Amino acid sequence: MKVTDYFNSAQGRTLLSFEVLPPLKGGSIDTLFQQLDPLMEFKPPFIDVTYHREEFVYKEHPSGHFEKIAIRKRPGTVGICAAIMNRYKVEAVPHLICGGFSREETENALIDLHFLQINNVLALRGDARKFDEKFIAEKDGHEHAVDLVKQIAALKKGIYLDKDIESGTHMDFCIGIAGYPEKHFEAASLKSDLKYTRKKIEAGADYIVTQMFFDNKKFFDYVALCREEGIEVPIVPGIKPITRKYQLNAIPRNFFVDMPDELVRMIQKAKTDEAVVEAGIEWCIYQSVELKKAGVPCIHYYTMSDSAVVRRVAEKVV
């Protein structure tokens, strides 16, 4: 079932969904199930699974010379999606990124997803490699998410890269994309950023999931601007609770988002680690309740491998 089908059949109810990270290489999928098991009581229609591009590291050999090698710290996105669908009977949404893939490799990945009956994807450009100043596409790969969306949309029509395939199977994907209530950090302005978002919708994207934010007004303003730009697809807010004081600086630095003054005061006022968690949960509940009252189709929680905290938020929202 498509993600958008769940929105359409919810009859005005606000659904709850979650995003998880694959375990670090060498870890067990059981640890992921332990994170997800307590969240299933909230009947999420779908679970997002992140994808992590390879990194380059330098390995020193006994001879003293260094070898540049590519590693992936969190592999297994597609396998995890299949396991989630089998274990929980809910839809899994793999993140599909431009970085690290040629167009041919992207097509083959989509064929794998289709054969596994994974019919929902979140199409993203992805981040630049560590230590790269800017995003660099693979040879014959996509530089922008809109081009990835176009390739997925073409496969929905049975159009493959190989022009000799004249009657290829149509792959019925539901395509999600990212939205940025505080603009993408590379965009000159929010309005210019929305022009790129609109291009992705026109290319075939079906819904938007936003980057995390902590000020609901920024989300509501973003939705209003989207509608002014003619973007009418469902827009799902993505949020997470603050659980550590250092996140007051780390999250704005890494994700280019603002922290409301009131939230900062609440976290700074907390005297213990436990008090910080309680303050973060309180703020996230406040955000969630207000978003639900506003009638959003779904609230998407970034678990960051801390489902116990997210569960405490969700149980106050349903």
Secondary structure, DSSP 8 states (H G I E B T S, - for coil): --HHHHHHHSTT--EEEEEE----TT--HHHHHHHHGGGGGG--SEEEE-----EEEEEE-TTS-EEEEEE-SS--HHHHHHHHHHHH-SEEEEEEESTT--HHHHHHHHHHHHHTT--EEEEE-----TT-SS----TT--SSHHHHHHHHHHHHTT--SSTT-SS------EEEEEE-TT--TTSS-HHHHHHHHHHHHHHT--EEEEEE-S-HHHHHHHHHHHHHTT--S-EEEEE----STTHHHHHHHHH-----HHHHHHHHH--SHHHHHHHHHHHHHHHHHHHHHTT-SEEEEE-TT-HHHHHHHHTTT-
